[in-house]
Amino acid sequence: MPSGPERRRPHLDHIGNAKGKLTAVADDSPDRELPLAVAMSSSAVVAALAAGDDPVQTIAAATAPLVVQAAAAVRARWVKNSTQALQVAADHMGVGLDILLERSTAYDERLKLMARVIEASARSTVTEKIDALGRVLALGLSANGDTAEALLLASGLAVLEAPHIEVLGYLAEHPLPTGDFIPDTHPGTPGWQVGILGEAIPALGNVMDALLAVLSGQGLIRDATGTSYAATPGPATWVVAPLGERCLLMLDPRRES
């Protein structure tokens, strides 16, 4: 395995919140549950929150209390994450949660966007992604916002976990292989072959195929094979797509400067 340039570890360590510290919704506030109810008809996660007791009844009586406690903990985390995303959107728009909800439910596309943001943020294990989804919601609800683009961004962000973000950020910072990472075959290809990218990010080498498949499936990266004069037919070579760049910008607004 070649010893290439020092690899930059995940961007998560230095991705910041452009709005600073958020003001959390009080635990006893009715607004805490309202966003979930609004999107119930569209979101699988939110629908699960309102599920009845049937699944519990199928579990042995000895384990049911533990399952109920675990479900309650998961539900609390879902509520906390989704509320954070909505609060970020409200902060960016300079409105309260009541106005945010009013604007979100005014049109079907906006309601769909809100449901997608709630579901993606509820499931997220990456704090920066929760804030990014809030910024996407604000973008889609703004006066001149593009709801269709916001829906695509929300879908793209929904699939990103820390390893995906690391790979996407690495491709953005290193558009072309350099030094020992330039392939011996097809040296003029304008992107990264999966095996060579795995060598550049060895900690993720064993799962690089899966990571690139997810990123490609959401249109966050694209195969650049054959897009330059020097390129010849061969293995796929991956570069960041415009939608991927937009997702990275939502994750870290400082990239724009």
Salt bridges, closest charged atoms under 4 A:
ASP27 OD1 - ARG32 NH1 3.60
GLU33 OE1 - ARG75 NH2 3.25
GLU109 OE2 - LYS112 NZ 3.45
GLU119 OE2 - ARG123 NE 3.92
GLU149 OE2 - ARG246 NE 2.99
GLU161 OE2 - LYS129 NZ 3.77
GLU166 OE2 - ARG7 NH1 2.55
GLU166 OE2 - ARG9 NH1 3.05
GLU173 OE1 - ARG8 NH1 3.25
GLU173 OE2 - HIS11 ND1 3.07
GLU245 OE1 - ARG255 NH2 3.86
ASP252 OD1 - ARG254 NE 3.12
